[in-house]
Amino acid sequence: MAAIQIRTDLAAGWVDSSIYYSLFLNKAEQIQRFGAIYFAGRWPWILFGATVFEIFPPAVASAVFTYCILSLIALSTYAFARCFMAPAAAALAGILAACNLQVAQTTVAGYPSVAAAALFFLAGALSIQSWRRDAVALPFVAGLLYGLAVMTHPFVAVAGAPIYLVMLLMHWRTQRLGRLVMGQVAMIMGGLVMLPISLAVFRVYYSLSSEVLSTMWATTKYSVLSGQGNWFSKSFDAFLLDGGAYIYFAAAILAVVVSLARSGWRWSRIEREYRLIHLLYLAPLIWLLLWDLVFRAVVMQYAFYQVFIYGVAALQLGLLVAQAGLFERRPLLMLMASVSAYLALQAVVLVGLDLGLSMLVLLSMAAALLVVAGLGQMVTKRMAIQACLSATLVLVAGTAAGLTRYGLSVHAPDVSGAPAIEVAKWAMQIARRYTGPTQPMLFAYNRGDYVLGPEYPVRNDRWDFIFDGRRSFFNIFDTIAGVYLWDRSMLLTDVSQKLDPTVPNKMLGLFKKTAVVILWTDVDRRHEMLEKLSAAGFRATEAATGAFHSGPFDFSWAVFDLEKSD
């Protein structure tokens, strides 16, 4: 699985899988590069990451951290699906959700949005159980988890609202009004408990004031409503880059259509539990599309917003297979076979795919298979054929998942030869040549030498420029270091500052070698940096130097091998 993930990243020419992992190593850098606002809206994820990276070496910690979150999304999706379907079908839904995020959406596998979605599904499962069992404590615990999910990624409040509303409306008639009101009050109280907990964390961990909460919400609104393009204005090439995700979502829609066809095209004839499963997907999908259309937002374009509907999309495929009777005999064996075939198709696509015409051909084939599988499911009456077609539909979703790519157009114009893409190619060459499994890379540069967009809400070392009439972001540092998935550490962001030896000492304590890349524009920073490194007890040997120019990018660079002075 890890090999498939790395192959995906390298094929795309962009690495974003563990974008902030190195910041877990250094508390000072968390506040400097995350910013107080980002920490306020992600603190459970950040503290968990810091704990994992304190226990394990960085290379191991990256894997542990990502797979913990993936396990959480699998288990929570299973628990959520188990409220409506048999164990084997629920397990398939959970596995599909995790595998899709791991292989197809490697860019977001360890992101806070995935953790938030997992916590939300777990809270949803508890809410449903509280309504069905008339339990008193469960709504409060569910509220705690809802609050924790919101503090892990604030956008879950937007994406999760229609899902919770559907669950509530579907259980409204089965509840006594007084008990229902008490449950909602308990849930709200559980969520509000997270406010004093969050404020305590802010004060103890970072000495932040309570004002950071209101600022964080304002910033979240801004970052969601503007700044990174819009789904409805994507070019055809940009759609192809993320086409696998949309075919996966289309497969889930087709599963709903198949269910409707099997019930004589009458919604009321679909079993109540199945109607709820379908609404849990359709409601947030329509809501988020409208959100994009009305607010000109980025939900359906950007991978780490799409994850909020991946779990409920997987539920549709699990239900489809259950309806076809695929798990009626030897459910464990059939589950293992389905998942193995799903992963095999993803691996074939990822290993053999080149962006361009082959992507279009595979997308067309997947779309055709979806139509054939759906039509066959609607017209056939034979259970064996239904089971076969249902399995085909799930496997097509697996192929589509393998097609998904993190579009360079998100951080750079989707124009051939765009300067940010050229920088990405250069950065990947630097990463492959001068970093490795036992040699991470640190960075030294002057933040003032590079233009940061003043309207961008998070201070994250990005260039902000216009190319071909369009605004573009690009983060070169993430690209260089991300190829080996564990280090994003900044040695210095102001060369005039005194060098803190903490991070390089920690890296050299864990690895035999550590590389340092120094970037500058007009003034050669090499001599100045060598003096600072020497004063801090390090010896740096120049390994390579060069210059790069493309569009607005014009800088010189040098790579040094860093060692401790004897």
Residue pairs with C-beta under 8 A, 6 or more apart in sequence:
1 102
1 103
2 63
4 103
4 346
4 347
4 350
4 351
5 17
5 102
5 103
5 106
5 109
6 485
7 350
7 351
8 103
8 104
8 106
8 350
8 405
9 15
9 16
9 17
9 106
9 482
9 483
10 428
10 483
11 350
11 353
11 354
11 355
11 405
12 355
12 405
12 406
12 408
13 408
13 421
13 424
13 425
13 428
14 406
14 408
14 411
14 424
14 479
15 428
15 431
15 478
15 479
15 482
15 483
15 485
16 107
16 406
16 478
16 482
17 66
17 106
17 107
17 109
17 110
17 482
17 485
18 62
18 65
18 66
18 110
18 482
18 485
18 486
18 488
19 111
19 478
19 482
19 488
20 33
20 34
20 49
20 488
21 49
21 53
21 58
21 61
21 62
21 65
21 110
21 485
21 486
21 487
21 488
22 29
22 58
22 440
22 481
22 486
22 487
22 488
22 489
23 29
23 30
23 33
23 34
23 46
23 488
23 489
24 30
24 46
24 49
24 50
24 52
24 53
24 61
24 65
25 53
25 58
25 489
25 503
25 506
26 489
26 502
26 503
27 50
28 500
29 489
29 490
29 503
30 39
30 46
30 50
31 39
31 206
32 490
32 493
33 459
33 460
33 461
33 490
34 42
34 46
34 458
35 458
35 459
35 460
36 206
36 208
36 212
37 212
37 215
37 216
37 219
37 457
37 458
38 216
38 458
39 46
39 202
39 206
39 208
40 198
40 202
40 208
40 212
40 213
40 215
40 216
41 151
41 153
41 154
41 216
41 219
41 220
42 112
42 151
42 152
42 153
43 151
43 198
43 201
43 202
43 205
44 115
44 148
44 151
44 152
45 112
45 115
45 116
45 152
45 153
47 201
47 205
48 65
48 68
48 115
49 65
52 61
52 64
52 65
52 68
53 61
53 65
55 61
56 64
57 510
58 440
58 486
58 487
58 510
59 437
59 484
59 485
59 486
61 486
62 110
62 485
62 486
65 110
66 102
66 109
66 110
69 109
69 110
69 114
69 115
69 118
70 98
70 101
70 102
70 109
70 110
70 114
71 98
72 115
72 118
72 119
72 122
73 94
73 97
73 98
73 101
73 114
73 115
73 117
73 118
73 121
73 311
74 94
74 95
74 97
74 98
75 94
75 118
75 122
76 94
76 118
76 119
76 121
76 122
76 125
76 311
77 93
77 94
77 97
77 98
77 118
77 121
77 311
77 314
77 315
78 90
78 91
78 93
78 94
79 121
79 122
79 125
80 121
80 122
80 124
80 125
80 311
80 315
81 89
81 90
81 93
81 94
81 314
81 315
81 318
82 90
82 125
83 125
83 128
83 129
84 90
84 273
84 274
84 276
84 277
84 315
84 319
85 93
85 273
85 277
85 315
85 318
85 319
85 322
86 322
86 327
86 331
87 331
88 322
88 327
88 331
88 332
88 334
88 335
89 318
89 319
89 321
89 322
89 327
90 318
91 335
92 314
92 317
92 318
92 321
92 335
92 338
92 339
92 394
93 311
93 314
93 315
93 317
93 318
93 319
94 314
95 335
95 339
95 342
96 314
96 317
96 318
96 342
96 394
96 397
96 398
97 310
97 311
97 314
99 339
99 342
99 343
99 346
99 398
99 401
100 248
100 310
100 314
100 397
100 401
101 108
101 109
101 114
101 307
101 310
102 109
103 343
103 346
103 347
103 350
103 401
103 402
104 244
104 245
104 248
104 346
104 400
104 401
104 402
104 403
104 404
105 245
105 303
105 306
105 307
105 310
105 404
105 406
106 406
107 303
107 304
107 406
108 114
108 303
108 304
108 307
111 304
111 307
112 152
112 153
113 153
113 155
113 156
113 304
113 305
113 307
113 308
114 304
114 307
115 152
115 153
116 149
116 150
116 152
116 153
116 155
116 156
117 149
117 153
117 156
117 159
117 307
117 308
117 310
117 311
119 145
119 146
119 148
119 149
119 152
119 156
120 145
120 146
120 149
120 156
120 160
120 163
120 308
121 311
122 145
123 142
123 143
123 145
123 146
123 149
124 142
124 163
124 164
124 167
126 138
126 139
126 141
126 142
126 145
127 138
127 139
127 142
127 164
127 167
127 187
128 167
128 171
129 135
129 138
130 138
130 139
130 142
130 183
131 171
131 174
131 175
131 180
131 183
132 171
132 174
134 179
136 182
136 186
139 182
139 183
139 184
139 186
139 187
139 190
140 186
140 187
140 189
140 190
141 190
142 187
142 190
143 186
143 187
143 188
143 189
143 190
143 191
143 192
143 193
144 190
144 191
144 193
144 194
145 190
146 160
146 187
146 190
146 191
147 190
147 191
147 192
147 193
147 194
147 195
148 194
149 156
149 160
150 156
150 157
150 191
150 194
151 194
151 198
154 216
154 217
154 220
155 220
155 224
155 305
155 308
156 308
158 224
158 291
159 284
159 287
159 288
159 299
159 305
159 308
159 309
160 284
160 308
161 287
162 283
162 284
162 286
162 287
163 280
163 283
163 284
163 312
165 283
166 276
166 279
166 280
166 283
167 276
167 280
170 272
170 275
170 276
170 279
172 180
175 183
195 213
198 213
199 210
199 213
202 208
202 209
202 210
202 212
219 457
219 458
222 457
223 457
223 458
224 295
224 297
224 298
224 299
224 305
225 295
225 296
225 297
226 296
226 297
227 298
227 455
227 456
227 457
228 298
228 301
228 302
228 410
228 473
229 298
229 301
229 409
229 410
230 292
230 296
230 297
230 298
230 301
231 289
231 292
231 298
231 299
231 300
231 301
232 292
232 293
232 296
234 301
234 409
235 409
235 414
237 409
237 414
238 301
238 407
238 409
238 414
239 246
240 355
240 359
240 360
240 363
241 355
241 359
241 405
241 406
241 407
241 408
241 409
241 414
242 301
242 303
242 404
242 405
242 406
242 407
243 359
243 363
243 400
243 403
243 404
244 363
244 399
244 400
244 401
244 402
244 403
244 404
244 405
245 303
245 306
245 400
245 401
245 404
246 400
247 363
247 366
247 367
247 370
247 396
247 397
247 400
247 403
248 310
248 313
248 397
248 400
248 401
248 404
249 285
249 309
249 313
250 367
250 370
251 313
251 316
251 317
251 370
251 393
251 394
251 396
251 397
251 400
252 281
252 312
252 313
252 314
252 316
252 317
252 397
253 281
253 282
253 285
253 316
254 370
254 373
254 374
254 393
255 316
255 317
255 319
255 320
255 393
256 278
256 281
256 282
256 316
257 374
257 378
258 320
258 323
258 374
258 377
258 378
259 270
259 274
259 278
259 319
259 320
259 323
260 266
260 267
260 270
261 377
261 378
262 323
262 377
262 378
263 269
263 270
267 275
270 278
274 319
274 323
277 315
277 316
277 319
278 316
280 312
280 315
281 309
281 312
281 313
281 315
281 316
284 308
284 309
284 312
285 309
288 299
288 300
288 305
288 308
288 309
289 299
289 300
291 297
291 299
292 298
292 299
292 300
292 301
298 305
299 305
299 306
299 308
300 306
301 410
302 410
303 404
303 406
317 393
317 394
317 397
320 377
320 390
320 393
320 394
321 327
321 338
321 387
321 390
321 391
321 394
323 386
323 390
324 377
324 383
324 386
324 387
324 389
324 390
324 391
325 383
325 386
325 387
326 334
326 338
326 387
326 390
326 391
327 334
327 335
338 391
338 394
338 395
341 391
341 395
341 398
342 394
342 395
342 397
342 398
343 398
345 395
345 398
345 399
345 402
346 398
346 399
346 401
346 402
347 402
348 402
349 362
349 399
349 402
349 403
350 402
353 359
353 362
353 402
353 403
355 405
359 403
362 399
362 403
363 400
363 403
366 396
366 399
366 400
366 403
369 392
369 396
370 393
370 396
372 392
373 389
373 390
373 392
373 393
373 396
374 393
376 385
376 389
377 386
377 389
377 390
377 393
380 386
380 389
407 414
408 414
408 420
408 421
408 424
411 420
411 472
411 473
411 474
411 475
412 418
412 419
412 420
412 421
412 424
412 467
412 472
412 473
412 474
413 420
413 467
413 468
413 470
413 472
415 467
415 468
418 467
418 468
418 472
418 551
419 465
419 467
419 550
419 551
419 552
419 553
420 463
420 467
420 472
420 473
420 474
420 551
420 553
422 550
422 551
422 553
423 474
423 476
423 479
423 548
423 550
423 553
424 474
424 476
424 479
426 548
427 476
427 479
427 480
428 479
428 480
428 483
430 480
430 517
430 557
430 559
431 441
431 479
431 480
431 481
431 482
431 483
431 484
432 483
433 544
434 441
434 515
434 517
434 543
434 544
434 559
435 441
435 480
435 481
435 483
435 484
435 515
436 484
437 484
438 511
438 512
438 513
439 511
439 512
439 513
439 514
439 515
440 481
440 484
440 486
440 487
440 489
440 507
440 511
440 514
440 515
441 480
441 481
441 487
441 514
441 515
441 516
441 517
442 487
442 489
442 490
442 491
442 503
442 504
442 507
442 514
442 515
442 516
442 517
442 562
443 477
443 480
443 481
443 489
443 490
443 491
443 516
443 517
443 518
443 519
444 490
444 491
444 492
444 495
444 516
444 517
444 518
444 519
444 525
444 529
445 492
445 493
445 495
445 518
445 519
445 520
445 525
446 493
446 494
446 495
446 520
446 521
446 525
447 461
447 493
447 494
448 494
449 519
449 520
449 521
449 522
449 555
450 461
450 463
450 521
451 463
451 464
451 465
452 459
452 461
452 462
452 463
452 464
453 462
453 464
453 471
453 473
456 462
456 464
456 473
460 475
461 475
461 477
461 490
461 493
462 473
462 474
462 475
463 473
463 474
463 475
463 476
463 552
463 553
464 471
464 472
464 473
465 471
465 472
465 474
465 551
465 552
466 472
467 551
467 552
477 488
477 490
478 488
480 517
481 487
481 488
481 489
482 488
487 507
489 503
489 507
491 499
491 503
491 504
491 516
492 499
492 529
492 532
495 525
495 528
495 529
495 532
498 532
499 532
499 533
499 535
499 536
501 536
501 537
501 538
504 514
504 516
504 536
504 538
504 562
505 564
507 514
508 514
508 562
508 563
508 564
513 561
513 562
513 563
514 561
514 562
515 543
515 559
515 560
515 561
515 562
516 529
516 533
516 540
516 559
516 560
516 561
516 562
517 557
517 558
517 559
517 560
518 525
518 526
518 529
518 557
518 558
518 559
518 560
519 525
519 555
519 556
519 557
520 526
520 555
520 556
520 557
521 554
521 555
521 556
524 556
526 542
526 545
526 558
529 540
530 540
530 560
533 539
533 540
533 560
533 562
534 540
534 565
537 564
537 565
538 562
538 563
538 564
538 565
539 562
539 563
539 564
539 565
540 560
540 561
540 562
540 563
541 560
541 561
541 563
542 558
542 559
542 560
543 559
543 560
543 561
544 558
544 559
545 556
545 557
545 558
545 559
546 556
546 557
546 558
547 555
547 556
547 557
548 554
548 555
548 556
548 557
